[in-house]
Amino acid sequence: MNLVIGLSLIILFAFGVPIAVSIMLASIIGIEFFTRLPLLLVPQQMFIGIDKFPLMAIPFFILAGNLMAAGGISQRLVDLAKSIVGGVQGGLAMTCVLTCMMFAAVSGSSVATTFAIGAILIPAMVRHGYPKPLAASIQASSAELGVLIPPSIPLILFGVSTDTSIGQLFLAGVGPGLLIGTALILFLYLFCKVRGFGLEDHKDSTSFVISFKRAWAALLMPVVVIGGIYGGVFTPTEASAVAVFYALLVGGLYYRELKMADLWPILRQSVISTAAVMLIIAAASLFSFLISRTGLPGHIAGWVTGVFDSPMAFLLAVNVLLLIVGMFIETSAAILVLAPILTPIAIQFGVHPVHFGLIMVVNLALGMITPPLGVNLFAACAVAKISIDQMLPWLVRFVLVVLACLVAITYMPWISLGLVRLVY
């Protein structure tokens, strides 16, 4: 049955069937032809998969991100980042990374970050002499920080699917997010120096004091959300609702850029995004239930522990597997299907589940900037109005930088667990 389900998934993916539908159809094939279970089990298990209180955080964080993007946050964060790094050669490219790091702490979504920040900075970089494919590559690579720096939807999904503390996962995401962001900034500084890009970037630099005064309310949001979680004021799920309320106050009353007429399109887009994520979660829950009944996770665990005799070898194999998976399968689906299988094996090898969660999310985040399923690439291409093949020669450099960070995150657990152990 496992072989038939696997082949069904591959065939459906090859024909371009949406991921949620592919997972659901493959599961139905397995139930109908290899078990005596009734098909009534399909809606039942799908409902059970999304009937979890922590998942309520997903629609709220999506809505909060959309409200902040429409409320004038993007431009203010760009101006603040420019005031910090915009005065040096390559400052505009580094501004892109720094802005994405700040916006990631607001939106929690890499695609939202690509559209919100890319619409401002890709045209600006092109005007300053950066090749358009390079500008798009910088934006796509920087936006993946949206799934690492809390709040992060993939980290919520990992926590729900493996029963790992979402609060600890959020805290653990800070170190890897800062590492990758810093590495990209340093690389861009050296790259622009060597290649001669960004010679005129200093002309667009702004006053830090003025920019901070305009952006402080936006920067306060992650402080309120994350501080409230670790201060014991509210849970991560409750924090998502607080984030929506705060976004409405800042965008509507403080910045006065969020109008009543904007709310319907924002709510509509948030519902569509939430529905897409929830459908994947429901389908993956059905798939996981069926796979668990076959005993496949136990067989895989036995095989892995027999083949790999050390945590380092196991983590190397997992990284290779997840890098390949991330290229072909959407992040949410990959987490929901693979995390319940791989996490118990990682624990057997002595790997902390929170550390393993960050390894998994960073790996799959790379899939967002690698074809054929790189969602950030498609978003950046849509903003820059170019094709993916134009970006690839430039993109390789950024993929290698993130890969180097991934190696450090994998084999230096303190990068992820340092803050967790300090707080908990």
N, C-alpha and C positions, 0 to 999 in steps of 0.2 A: 504493500500500500504506500509506504513512504516513497518508493521509487516512482510510482505512478503520479503521486501528488507533486513530487519534485519536477518530473517531466512536464506535467500539466502547467505548472507555474512558468517554467522556461518557455514553453510554447506560447502561452498567453502573453507573457512579457514581450516575446519576439513579434507578436502581431499588434503590439501597441495597446493592448487592453489596459484600462486604468488599474493601478496597483491594487486598490481595495477590491475591485471586482474580480481581478485575477486570483487573489487569495481566497475570496469567498467561493468562486467557482471550483477551484482546486479542492477546497475542503468539502464541498457538496459532492464532488466526484468520489472522494474517499469514503464519505459516509454512505452514499448510495450503493457503491459496488463492493465495498470491503467490510462493511459492518452491518449489523441488524438494527442499528439505531434509527428511529424515525426522523424524517426531515424537519419535524417540528423542533428538533434540537437546534437547528440553524438560527432562527430568530431568538430562541431562548438563550443560547450561549453568547450571541452578539449583544443582547441586552445586558447580560451579566457582566460582559467585558467593559461596558461603559457605565455601569451602575456602581461607580466608586466615587466617594466624596472628593478625594484629592483632584480628580479630573476636572472638577468645576473651575479650577484655577486656569485651565487652558483658555476657555472663551473670555474670561475676564482679562487675562494678560493680553490676549489678541486685541480686545476692544480698547484696553488702555494704550497699547502701542499705536493703534490707528487714531485714537483721539489726540495723542501727543504729536503724531506726525502732521495731523491737520491743524493743530493749534499753534503753529509757528515755532515749534521746537527745533526743527531741522536747521534752519538758517541761523538761529542763535547759537546752537552747538558748533556749527561750522565756523562762525565768527570767533567763538572762544578758542577753538583749536588753532585757528590762524594766529591769534594773538600769542599763543604759546610757542608754536614751531614755525610759523609762517615767515619769519624774518631771515631764514637761512636758505641756501640753495637747496632745491628739492622740498621746500617747506610746504608747498601745496599738496604734494603727494603724501607727505607725512601727516598733513592736516586731515587727509582722507582717512588714514588709519586711526588717528586719535579721535576724530569725530565718530567713527564707527564704534570705537570702544565705549564712548560716552552714550551713544544712541542705543547700543546693545543693552546697557543697563536701564534703558527706558522701554524698549520694544520687546526684547526677547526673541526676535525673529530675524534671521539673516536676510530673507527675501524682502521684508519690509524695510530693513536697513539699506539694502541695495537700491531700492526705488527712492526712498526718502532722501538719502544722502547723495546717491549717484546723480539724481536730477539736478543737483546744485553743483557738484564738484567735477563730474566728468566734462561738462561744457567748459568749466573754468580751467581745468587742466589743459584741454585742447587749445583754448585761447592763449595759454602761456607756452605753447610749443611742444607739449607732450603728444606723441602719436596717439590717435584715438584708441587703437587696440591696447596700448599700454595703460592708458587712463582707465579703460574698462576692466583690465586685468587687476589693477590696483584696487579698484572698487569691489570687484567680486571677491578677491582674496581677503580684504579687510572686513567685509560684511559677515564672513563666517564666524567672527567673534560674537555675533548675535546669539549663537547657540551655546556659548561657553560662559560668558559673563552673566550672572544672574540678574533678573529672572530668565530662565531658559526652559522652553517647552520640551525639548528632548530630555533634559535632566528630570523634569517632572514625570515624563513617560518612563524613564528608566527606574525612577523611584517607585512608581506605582506597580510596574511589572515585576520588580524584584523585591518589593517590600523593604526598600532602603530609605532612610531618612531623607526627605526632600530638602529639609533645612541644611543638613550636612552636605548634600550634593551642591546646593547653591553656594555655600561657603567654599567648598573645594574648587568650584569653577573659577574663582577669582585668580588664583595663582596661574593656572594654565592660560587664562585669558590675557593676563598681564604679560606673561612670557611671550606668547605669540605676537601680541601687539607691539611689544618692545623690539622683538626680533625683526618684525616687518619694518618698523621705523628706522632701526639701525641699518638694515639692508638698503632701504630706499635712500638714506642719506649718502651711503657709500656709492650706490649705483648711480645716483644723479651726479655726484662729484666726478665719477669716472666717465660717464657718457655725456655729460654736459647739459643735462636737462634741468629745468627750473631756475635758470639764471635770473629771471625777472620776478621770481615768486615774492621777493621781499616787498615789492610795490603794493601788494594786496594785504600786507600785515596790518593788524588793527591794535588798538589800545587794549591791554589786558583788563584794566580796571573797568573800562566802559563795557567790554564784552562780557565780563563776569557779572556786572550789574544786570545786564539783559538776560543772562542765562542761568542765574543762580536758582531760580524757582524750578527750572527743568532739572538741574543737577540735584536738587533736594529730593526728587522722587525716589531714586534708588536708596537714598539714605533713610527715608521714611519707611519704605517697604522692607528692605533688608534689616534695618535697625529694629523695626517693629517685630520681625520674626525672631531675631536673636535676643531681643530684650524681653521676650516672652509676652508681648502685648497681644499678638495674634499669630495664628498658624499661617503657613504658606498659602493655603486656600483662601483664608480670610484676607491675607495681604493682597491678593489679586483684586478683590473687590475694593479695598482701600485705594489701590492704584488707579482704578477707574474713577473713583470719586475725586482723587487728587488731580487726575488728568483733566476732568471737567472743570474743576476750580481754576487750575492754572491757565488752560487754553481759553476758557470762556470768560472768567472774571478778571484774571490778572493780565494776561496778554491781550484779551479781547479780540482774538483772531478766530475763535471757534463760535460760529453762529448757529442759531436754531436750524437754519436750512441745511447746514452741513451734517446734522446728526443722522438723518435718514440714510444718506449714502454710506456714512461710516458704519452704522448699525448693519446695513445690508451686506457690506463687504466683510464685516466681522462674522456675521452668521454664515456666509459662504465659506470663509476660511475655517471656521469651527466645524462646520458640517463635514468638510473634506477630511480634517484630522480625525474627527470622531468616527467616521465611516471606516477609516483605516484601522483605528483602534478596535472597533467592533469585529471587523473581519479577521484581524490578527488574533483576537481572543478566541474566535472559533477555531482558527488554524492551530493555535497553541494547545487548545483542549484536545484536538484530534491527535496531534503529534504526541502529546503526553500519554494518551491511551495506548499508543503503540509501544511505549517504553523506549523510544528513540533517545531521549535525553540521557537515560541511564546507560544505554549502549555507547553513546558518544563519550560520556564521562569515563567509562571503563576503557575505551580505546585510547582516549587522550592521555589518561594517567599511565597507560601501559607504554605509549610511544614516547612521551616527553617525560624526562626524569628530573627536570628542574623548572622552577618558576620562570627563569629567563628564557628557556627554550619555548615554554608554553606561551608566554607573552609575545615572543617573536612570531610564533605561528598564528596567534590570534590577530596580531596587527596585520599580517599579510592577508588573512581571511577577510577581516573587516574592510581593509582598503579595497579589495576586489568587490565585496558586497556593496560598499558605498558607491561604487561607480555605476551600479545597475539597479539598486533598490532604494526607494525613498527612505529617508532617515527614520521617520516615525515607525514605518513598517519593519525596518531592519531591527530597531531596538525592541519592539514588542515581540518579534518572533525569536530573536537570538539571545536577548538578555536573560530570559528565564532559563535557557539552556546553558549558556556559557558562565554565568555568574556563580552558580554552585561549584562548577569545576575550578574556577579561579580561587574560590574560597578554600577548596581542598589543597591548592598549591600555596596557601598562605597569603594570597593577595586580598587586601582590604576591599570590600564591595564598593565603597565610595571611590577609592582609587581606580578600581576597574571600570566604574561608571564613567569617569572622566576619560580613561583610555578609549572606551567605546565611542563616546560622543565626539572626541577629537578626531578619531579615525573616520567616522561617518561624516563629520563636518568637511573633511577633505573631499568626500564624494560630491559635495556641493560645488566644488570648483574643478571637477574632473569630468570630462565627457564619458558616456553619452547622456547621463541623467543629471548633470550639474545644474541645479536650479538657479544658483547664483549666476552662472554663466549666461543662462537664458535671460535672466532679469537684467544683467549688465548690458547684454547685447541689445535688448529692447530699448534701454535708455540711450545707449550710444548709437543705435541704428547701424550695427555692423554684424557680421557673421562670426560664429564661434571659431572657425578655422583661422580667421585673422588674429584672434587673441592667443591661440595656442603657443606660438613661438615666445611670446612675452610671459605667458602664464607659467611656463615650466619653472622659471626662477622662483616664483612665489610658492609653488607646490613644494620645491626642495627646501625652502626656508621652513615651511610648516612641518614638513617631514622631520627635519632636524629637531624641531621643538617637540614633536611627537615622541621621538626616541628619548629625549630628556624626561618628558612627562612619564613615560612608561617605566624607565629604570631609576628614576629619582622620585620615589613616592612622596617625599616631603613637599614637593612643589604643589601637589594636590592636598595633602593631608596636614600641612603645617598649620594653617588657620583652624582647621577642624579640631585638631588636638589642643590648640590653644584655647578654643572656646568651650569645647566639650570635655 
